[in-house]
């Protein structure tokens, strides 16, 4: 597969709002429904720009649309990628399916 591209996949914004961040700055919070096709890992990552963010500060766990899987999600150390964790190893891993995830960071 390849890096996630919103133009060739389904990315639906469920909600978005501004929240107070450090030093009195605001950051954008998005709740997305995202359809992955063997994506989310270290090679097939989700770029911040595809989520309308210049930099990702954090993310909540992703929940599969049928509630069968809860996946830990985190930004890369530089905030340029959203990575899905892979089970017991906690290494980035690719997933297939529709997931809901909350992501926050600096907007483009």
C-alpha positions in Angstrom: 0.0 0.0 0.0 1.1 3.6 0.3 0.9 6.7 2.5 -2.6 7.7 3.3 -4.0 10.4 1.0 -7.4 11.9 1.8 -8.0 12.5 -1.9 -8.0 8.7 -2.6 -9.6 7.5 0.6 -12.5 8.3 2.8 -11.8 10.9 5.5 -14.9 12.3 7.2 -14.8 15.1 9.7 -17.3 14.2 12.4 -16.6 17.3 14.6 -13.9 20.0 14.9 -13.3 22.8 17.4 -10.7 25.0 19.0 -9.3 24.2 22.4 -7.0 26.0 24.8 -3.3 24.9 24.4 -0.1 25.8 26.2 1.0 29.4 26.5 -2.5 30.8 25.8 -2.5 29.4 22.2 -5.4 27.6 20.7 -5.1 24.3 18.9 -7.5 22.5 16.5 -9.3 19.3 17.6 -10.8 17.0 15.0 -12.8 13.9 15.3 -12.5 11.8 12.1 -14.0 8.7 10.6 -11.1 7.4 8.5 -11.1 4.4 6.2 -7.8 2.7 6.1 -6.6 0.1 3.6 -3.5 -1.4 5.1 -2.4 2.0 6.5 -1.4 3.6 9.7 2.0 2.1 10.3 5.5 3.4 10.0 5.8 3.1 6.2 2.1 3.6 5.3 1.6 6.4 7.7 -1.0 9.2 7.8 0.6 12.6 7.1 -0.5 15.5 9.3 -1.3 17.6 6.3 -3.9 15.1 5.1 -5.7 15.8 8.4 -5.6 19.6 7.9 -2.9 19.9 10.5 0.6 21.4 10.2 1.7 19.5 13.3 0.0 16.8 15.4 0.3 17.3 19.1 -1.8 14.3 20.3 -4.5 11.7 19.5 -6.9 9.5 21.3 -7.3 5.8 20.7 -9.0 4.8 17.4 -12.1 2.7 17.6 -13.2 0.4 14.7 -16.6 1.2 13.4 -18.1 -2.1 14.7 -16.5 -1.5 18.1 -14.4 -4.7 17.8 -11.0 -3.1 18.0 -9.5 -0.3 20.0 -6.1 0.8 18.7 -3.6 3.1 20.4 -2.7 6.1 18.2 0.1 8.6 18.6 1.8 11.3 16.6 5.4 10.7 15.4 8.0 12.4 17.6 8.2 15.4 15.1 4.4 15.6 14.8 4.4 15.1 11.1 2.6 11.7 11.1 -0.2 9.9 12.8 0.7 6.3 13.7 -1.5 3.4 14.8 0.0 1.1 17.4 0.4 -2.7 16.8 -0.9 -4.8 19.6 1.5 -6.3 22.2 4.7 -5.0 20.5 3.3 -1.4 20.3 5.3 -0.9 17.1 3.5 1.0 14.4 1.2 -1.3 12.4 -1.1 -1.1 9.4 -4.8 -1.6 9.7 -7.8 -2.0 7.4 -11.3 -0.8 8.2 -13.1 2.3 9.3 -11.9 3.9 12.5 -13.0 6.9 14.6 -10.2 8.9 16.1 -9.7 12.3 17.8 -6.6 14.2 16.8 -5.4 17.6 17.9 -2.6 20.0 16.7 -1.7 23.2 14.9 -3.9 23.9 11.8 -2.4 24.4 8.4 
